[in-house]
Amino acid sequence: MGLIRKISIGPDYKTAMHYSVDQIVYGGHIIVDIQELETKYVILIEKDSEIKEWKTFNKHMGVSIEYNIDFD
């Protein structure tokens, strides 16, 4: 699992779109990773061992990021 666990897109957290790793979306695909790149965030999905870029959001949008935290 990557560094980002959940991303919320929108100016207001209550009405934002929320996407989490392991969430089932788009006809049985599973979100396998959320990546932060230089100018955007990318959501990757997988189905039948095929990984695809599903959504991208530029960094000028309102976002809230929840990171993975390992206390081990």
NORPEZI-V189485 format. One record per helix or strand of 3 or more residues. SS is the DSSP state (H for helix, E for strand). FROM is the first residue (numbers start at 1). LEN is the number of residues. If there is no record, write none. Layout:
# NORPEZI-V189485
SS_FROM_LEN / SS_FROM_LEN
This chain:
# NORPEZI-V189485
E_4_6 / H_13_3 / E_17_4 / E_29_8 / E_40_8 / E_50_9 / E_63_5
